[in-house]
Amino acid sequence: MEFKDTVGHFLKSASKHGLFALAMAGVSFISVGSEGHTAAQQHQMDKLDSESPHVFSIHTSSSPVAPPEEKLGVYVVDQGQGLDTGCTFSSGGPLVIQLDVPQVVNSAVLDNQGYLLDPGKLVGNGMLGATATLSLPVYDIDSSANIPGVNPEVDDLYFNGRFKKTLIGQDSQWTDDVISIPIEEIKFGQINEIKIDIDTANAGDNWCMSVDWVAIEFEVAAPYVLAHGISADSSTWDDDAATGVLAYLDEQGILYDRFSLVANGTSAGNAALLQGHIRDFLEPLKADKVHIIAHSKGGLDSQALQALAPPFDILSLSTLSTPHLGSVAADLSIIQKTSANRYQNIGDDPNGYAAKYVNTWTFGQGPQNPGLGDLTTQRALQAIASGVRGNISKTFTIGADADLNGDNDLTTNESAGLFPGIAHYGAERAWRVLRDFSSAHTVEIVTKRLPARPKQRSRTITILKYAATSTIQAQNNDIVVTLNSANPSYGQAIGNVMANHSTLKNAQNITRIVNNTIHLK
């Protein structure tokens, strides 16, 4: 209901109906003189005089329709410029409302105004839906009014400068209006402007209207996080270490982030750090869901994160050669790093490969404690039994086989790029123990006093006894993790590759992962 009148007429009408409280309720009147009312104004005054108080409609700033809850792909403006203005006439317009849409896609696919460079590509690859829905409760749209000499109310809505529709509604009523917006008309990471030109079919002030809130909703894929492995940091995803990975994600418009955790930290400690990083990443997006792509131990850290019950959902975990079931190379490395004068294998070792691994320097500059302990086969059994692993329903796995030519040996080119600065012989010994052994563990550490010798005093030495267990058949592996460990029963294997533990980080494998996960909601 809208009208303009002199203060005198307002007081007269209010006195007649006992409605002085209207002034306190926020009904505004603009003085335009005591004579010469327009037909619309006279209609509103006659209507006020003829209606009883209990049916008189007072405009408030709250519609009966509540705004949707903000989340990824749903953004709301509920206060500020252009909202809750009372009933605004054309002279007070246009109403201009600013709606902030976060940058939920990769900046590489946006122009400098936030518009999509190739919207068809992002719709086609599942990153975005083709259209968005703009909703807004509007008040008192007299689009069907029938007053002699006055045109019905025509309020035109524009979105980022483009005309979208003429609003439709009823006198003194809230209408929940819904408008379809092509995805290419949204500015991502920018302010989007909704403008409403009021009462464009009439000269002067005849009709007024207001808006309570504005919301926009569209389909968008959840963001991704890249998790690194042990003895590494976020640079493990750079192009020189993971060929084409970041370029592919950029080209697809996928929003992602990567973080450096403690290089040789425990999974429990890194999980807590990862939780904080992901929470801060998701917060400005209003997102509560994320995909994780993890290399090696990053997959264990991510499952430890799930065990913390984070304040967001891990929609999927995709692992690249994560030792879900542990690694015998880690078992033997733990033994090797345990201080002793001698190491004695009392288990299997027909070719002496376990002894060579333990008794010589192998990965001295590679994985270290305490994080190394999370990679052992014993820790894997404990973690699975306690629910710290196998706790993400959508787990996708990829393993690798470093024996590129299938000759049951490891050549220099097959270990290239694994650990910069690591001699090939170290990689070769790791590959062989992974091929031939399933586990190893310390049995006991004993001390022994050696008798004196000529020119030598007697002395006490420490002997570490361990047992290595042979496999029934050779295990294909990538020099760090076997195919079996990389593909546990609780995961969905999406294809193994011929590569070593480092070179399997490439665009082809990330493409496979994205194709299996981007549609998950």
N, C-alpha and C positions, 0 to 999 in steps of 0.2 A: 504494500500500500504506500503510495507516495503522494504528496501534495505540497504546495507552497501556499502560504497565507500570511496575513498580517497577524501580529501578536494578539490584536484584539479579538479576531475571530477564533484563534486558538483558545484564549481564555474563556470566551463565550461557550464554545463547544465543550471545553473541559469542565466548566462549571455545570453545564446542563447534565453531563453524564457522570459528574463526580470523578473526573479523570485528571486532576492536577498532578497525580503521580506519573502521568506520561512524561512530563518534563524530566523527572528524575530517572525515567526508564531509558532515556537516550533518544527520544523522538525529536528530531531537529526541525525547526521552521525557519524559513528565510523570508524576511519582509520584502514584498515587492509592491507595496501600496495597498490602499483599501478598496480600490476599484480595478476593473479591467482584468479579472481573473480569466485565465484560459479555460477552455472547455474541459480539459483534463483536470485542472485544479478544481473547477467548480464541481466536477463529478466526484472528486475525492472528498470535498467538503460536504456535499449532499449525502454522500455515503456515510460519513462520520456521524452526521446529524440523525440519520435514519436507523443506525445500528445500535443495538443494546450493548452495554459494556462487556458482557461475557463472550461476545463473538468478535470484539474488536481485536485485530491482530497487531501486536507490538513486535517490531523487528528487534532481534537480538543478534549478537555476533556469532552464535553457535548454531550450526545446522543440526538436524536430528541424525545426520550421517557422520559417523566418526571417520577420520582419515585412516588409511591403512598403516600398519606398522612398517617402519622403514627396514629394509633388508637389501641384499644385493639385487639390483634391478628394480627396486621400489624406493622412490625418493619423494619427500613431502616437504612443502613449505606451508606452515600453519600460522605464521605471524609475520608482520613486517609490511613493507610497502604494498599498497593495493588490496590488502586483506582487512576484513573486519572494520570497514569504513562507515558503517551505518548504511543508509540508503543514499547512494551517490547519483547526482544528476549529471547531465552532459557537461555543464559548466564546471563541475568538479573533476571531470575525467580528462583523458581516459584513465582507466585503472591499469597500472603497470605492475606486474607481479614478477619477481625474479626467483627462478627455480634453479638451484645448483645441482647438476648431475655430475657425480664423481667420474674420474677417468678410469672406467672399468675395462678398457681395452688398452692395448699397447700403444704408446705414443707414436710408434713408427707408422701406424696406419691412420694418423690424424693430420689434418692440415693445421695451420697456425691459429685457426678459429675453433678447433675442436671437432670439425666435421670429418666424417669418414672419407678417406680417399677412394676406397673401392668397397662400398657397402655390399655389393653383390657377392664379393669373395667371402666376407665375414658371415653373411647369412648362409652361404653355401657350405662353409666348413663347420657350421654349428656354433660359431662364436656368439652370434647375435640372432635374435628373432627379426623378422622383416618389418614389423610394426610395433609401435608402442601405444599404450592407452593413456590418454590424459583425462583425468577426472577432476571435477570441481563442483561443489555445491554452490548454486547461484540462487539469489533471493529476489523474488518479486519481479519476474520477467513477464510483463503484460503483452506477450506476443500475440494474444488473441483478443485484445481489448477492442471494444466497439463503441467509440465515442464520436459523435458528430464533430467534424472539423479537426480531428486529431488522428494521426496514423497510429497503428499499433506500435508497441515498443520494438525497436530493432537495435540489438546490441551485437556488434560484430567482434569475434575473437580472432586474434592473430597469434601465431606461434613463431617466434624468431623472424618476425616480419612477413610471414606468409599467412594469408587469410585461410582460416580453417572452417568456420561455420558461423551462422547467426544463431544466437542462443534462443532456446524455446523454454517457456515456463508458464507459471500462473501467478495471478495477482495474490500478493501477500503470502506466497508459499515458497518453500525451498524446493529446488529441483536438482537432483544429482545428475549433472551432465557428463557425458562421456564422449571423447573425441579420439579418433584414430590418427596417429602421427607416424609417417614413414620414418624408419630408423635413420635414414640419411639426413633428416631435418633436425636431429638432436646434436647439440654441442656437448661433447664429452670433456669433462674436466673444466667446464666453463659455466657461466651463468646463462640460462635459457630464459628468454623474455616472453611472458604471456601478456598481451595487451588487449583490452576490451574498450572499443569505442561505444559510448552509451547513447542510445536514442538518436541514431543517425537519420531516421526518417522524418524527424521534426525539427523545426527551428525553435530555439529557446529551450527552457527546461520544462519538460512535461512528465517524463518517466524517470525513475531512478532504480538502481539495483545494487547488489553487493555480492562479494565472494567470501566464503569462510576459509577455505584452504584449497590447495592445488596439489595433486599427486601425479606422478608419471610412473608407469610400470612397463617393463619390457623383459624379454628373455635374454639372459647373458650367461655364458659359461663361467663357472667358478674359476678364480685365479689359481695359479700354480706356484709351488715353491720347489726350488732345486736344493737338495741336501747333499753335502759332500761326504767323502769317506774319511778313514783314519789317516793321520799324518798328512792332512791336506787342508785346504780352506776353500773359500768361494771361487777362487781363481781356477779351480779344477774344471769349471765350466767355460773358461775362456776358449777361444777358437784354437789356440795352439795345443790345448790339452783335450778338447772335446769338439772335434771338427764339425762346424756348421750348426751346432746345437742352438746357440743364441740367435743366430741369423734366421733359423727356421721359425723359432718361436716369435721373433719380431715380425716376420713376413705373414704369419698366420693371425697376427693381431692379438695373440695370447698375452694376458697380463701375468707377469711372473716376478719373483724376487728370489734372491739367494743370499745366504748369510754365512759368515765365518763363525764356526763354533770352536771349541777347544780341539786342536788338531789331534791330540792323543788322549782326549778326555774320555771318561766313561760314558756309556749310553745314558745312564740315569742323569748325570750332570748335563750332558748335551741336550737331553730331552727338555729339561727345565729352561735352558737358554732358547731352544727352538720354539717352545711355547710362547715365550715373551715376544720373540721376533715376529712370529706369525700373527699373534694377537694385534700387535702394532701395525702390521701390514694390512690386516683386514679391516681394522676399525674405521678408517676414513671411507671405505667402500660400503660400510654398513653390512659387511659380509660375515656370515657365520659358517662358511664352508670353504674347503680348500682341497686341492689335489697336491700330492707330493710325489716328485720324481727323485729317487735317491740312488746314489752310487755307493756300492760296497757297504761299509759300516753305517752310512747314512740311513740305510733301510732299517738297521737295528735301532738307531737313535729315534727314528720315526715311530716305531712300534712301542718303544719306551715312552714316547710322548703320548701315544694313545692310552697307555696304562695310567697316565696322570689325569685322565678324564678332562681334557682341555675344554675351554669355553667355546669351542667350534668343532664342527664335524670334519673329519678327514674322509672326504668322499672316495678317494682312491689313493693307494700307495703303489707306485710302480718302481720296481727295483732292478737295477743293472748290476748283476753279479754280487748281490748281497749274500753273505754267508749265513743264511737263515739257520742252517744246521751246524754251523761252525766250520772251522778249517783246521786240518791236521798241521798245516804250516804254522798256524798260530800256536797249536799245542806244543810243537817242537821249539818254536821261538821262545815260549815261556820257559821251557826247560833250559834252553840255551842261555837265557838271561838270568837264570837262578845261579847264584854264586856257588861254585864247587871247584875242587881241584881236578876231579875226574867225573866223567859221565859214562854210565854203563847201561846199555840197553839189555834188559832181561826178557824182552818180548821178541817179536818177529823182526828180522832184518836180513833176508837172504842175500841181498846184493850190497849191503852196507850203506844204503842211501840215507837211512835215518841217522846213522852215526856221522856220516860226512856232513849232514846238515847241522847237527848239534855241535860238532867239534871244530867247525870252521866258521869264520865270519860270513854271514849271509845277508841279512837285512839290517845291519847295524844302524843305518841311517833311515830306515823305513819305520814301520809301525812300532810304537813303544808302549810300555805300561803307563798309566793303568788301562787305557783303552784297549790294548792288545788282549787283555783278559776277556773282554766281551766277545772276542772272535773264536774262542776255543770251543771244541765240541762239547766239553763238560758244561760250560756256561749255557750253551744252546739248549741242552736237555733241561736244565733248571729253568730257563726263561720260558720255554714252551709249556712246561708243567705248571708254572705259576701264572700263565696267561699274559706274560710280558711280550711274548711273540705269538703270532698267529691271531692277533686281536683286531685286525682291520678286515672287514668282510670283502671289500673290493681290493684285493692284492693281486697285482699283475707282475709277472717275473720274466726276466730275460737272463740267460746264462751265456757263457762264452767258452770256446775251445781254442786254445792257442796253437795247437798243432795244425797249422794251416795246410801243410802238404800231406798230412796223414801218414807220416813215415815213422811214427812212434818215437820221435825224438824232438828236441827243441833247438831250433837254429837261431842264430843271432837276429835275423830280421823278424822272427816270430816273437821275440821278447822286446823288440825296439819300442821305446816310448813308455815302457812300463813304469820304471822309477828312474828318472834322470840321474846319472852318476853311478848307478848300480851296475856292477860288472855282470856280464852275461852268465858267468858260472853260478852266481847266486840265484838268478832266475831259473837256471836249468835245474839246480838242486831242489828248489821249491817245487818246480813242476813235477819232478820225479817222485818226491815223497807224497804229493797229492795224488799222483797216478796210482801209487802202490800201497798207500796206507789210509786207513779210515780214521784213526785216532791215535793219540799217545798221551800218557799221563805219568806224573812222578809217582813212583812206588814208595821210595823212602830215601832219606838222606842220612848217611852213616859217617861216622868218623873212624879213622884207622890210624894207628900209630905204626910208622915205619921204623924198622930197626936202624941203628947207626951203620954207616958204611965207612970204608976208608976215607979219611979226610972229610966226612960228613957226620953231623950229629943226627940222632934220631929225630923224627918230626911227625906231626899229626896232620893228616890230610882229610878232606871231606869228599865223599863219594856220593854222587846223586845217581840213584838207580831208577830207571824209567822203563816203561813197557810200550812199545809201538805195536799196533795191531794191523796186520796186512789185510788188504781187500781181497775179495774172492775173484774179482775181475778188475782190470785196469779202469780207472776213473778219468774221463776226459775233464780237463780243467783249463783255467786261463792263467795259471801260475800262482794264483792266490786262492781261488774258490773253485770247487768242482761243480759240474752241471747239476749234480744231485742236490748239493747244498743250496745252489742258487734257485732251485725250483722245488720248494717244499710242497707237501700235499695240501697245505692250507692256502696256497696261492694258485692263480691261474696262469700257467705258462703260455706266453704268447709268441714263442719262437726263440730258439738259441741261434747264436751267430759264431762265425769263425773270426776270432779276435782275441787279444789278450785282455787283461783286467783293466787296462787303461783305454785301449783303442775301441772298446765296445761303446764308449761314450761318443756317439756320433749322431748326425741328423737323421739317418735312416731309422735308428732304433727309437729316437724320440718321436719321430713321425708315427711309428707303430704304436707307441704308448698313447700319444694324443688321440689317435683314431679310436682307441679302445676306451678312452676316459672322458673326452670332452662333452659327450652327451649326457653324462651322469649328473643328476640333480639331487 
